Amino acid sequence: MFEQNVGDGANLFVIIVAVIVGFVAAMGFLDKMKTTKNEKKD
């Protein structure tokens, strides 16, 4: 039904990029929460 036009290495690359993007987004979210918490204290 589905033909794979790219090799296995390309799939691995896409997975790694997705994990890195998710990690960066999570770090940004945590930094935003930390900043908001510190601003409320002051």
Stockholm file with secondary structure:
# STOCKHOLM 1.0

chainA/1-42         MFEQNVGDGANLFVIIVAVIVGFVAAMGFLDKMKTTKNEKKD
#=GR chainA/1-42 SS CCCCCSCHHHHHHHHHHHHHHHHHHHHHHHHHHHHHHHHHHC
#=GC SS_cons        CCCCCSCHHHHHHHHHHHHHHHHHHHHHHHHHHHHHHHHHHC
//
